[in-house]
Amino acid sequence: MLNEKMEKEFNEQINKELFSAYLYLDMKSRFAEMNLQGFVNWMDVQVQEEKAHAMGMYNYVLERGGKVELLAIDKPEVEGKTPLEIFEQVLKHEEFVTSRINHLMDVADEVRDRAALSFLDWYLKEQVEEESNVGGVLATLRLIGEDKKALLMLDKDLAARTFVAPVIG
């Protein structure tokens, strides 16, 4: 049975994961407005990943005999106007998500829920990968600067990203 405090934290994190999908969906529309279809694709994959992350936690709560409570999703605010500014926000957001996963692990440790710690280990590794992936795109965007041809080359590269459903847990 899932500890009550752990259940509450998982429900909050499910909300954060769904908010992430919502935020990236908004960013996707910004890139569509810029006619950067590779960036659109990158964000579309990100939306699918975040939904999968939320559903992984959703299913975990149910498997442990907990109750899922879906909370209201906040309206996303995209702060940037350029690809660089938007990806800076993506990195900031992924760092926030990492801090939330760390918090969940702290709670699991506090309530001595070894199963939750084991489950959350996958999410922690995923966050390392997420931050690294975003950091790579950011580094390229910084290198590109104002070079429109280089931006279009990066856009073409980002179009190749595909969604692979994760095996969570």
C-alpha positions, 0 to 999 in steps of 0.5 A: 500500500502506498503511504498517504504522504507519498501518494500526495507527492506522486499526485503533485508530480503527475500534475507537474509532468502534465504541466510540462507537456502543456508547456512544451505544447505551447512552445511547439506552437511558437516554433510553428509560428516561426516555421521551424518544423524541426523545432516543432518536431523536437517539442512534439516528442517532448510533449509525448515524453512528458505524457508518458512520464505522467502516465508512468506515475499514474499507473504506479500509484494505482498499482500500489493501491493509491488513489490518483487525484488529477489537479488543475494544470496551470496555464503555461507562460513561454518567456522567450521569443527566439529559439535560444530564449525558449531553450533557456526556459526549457533547461530551467524547467527541466532543472525544476523537474529534476528538483521535484524528482529529488524531492519525491526521492527524499519523501520516499526515503523519509517514509522508508518506501524502498519500492518508490525509491527504486521506481523513481531511480528511472526518473532521476536517470531520465532527468540527467538525460533530459538536461543533457539533451537540452544542454546540447541544443542550447550549446549549438544555439549559442554557437550559431548566434545570428547565423540563419543558415546554421539555424536551418541546419539545426532545424533539419537535425531536430526534425530527425528526433523520434519518440520511443515509448519509455519502459518506466520503472 
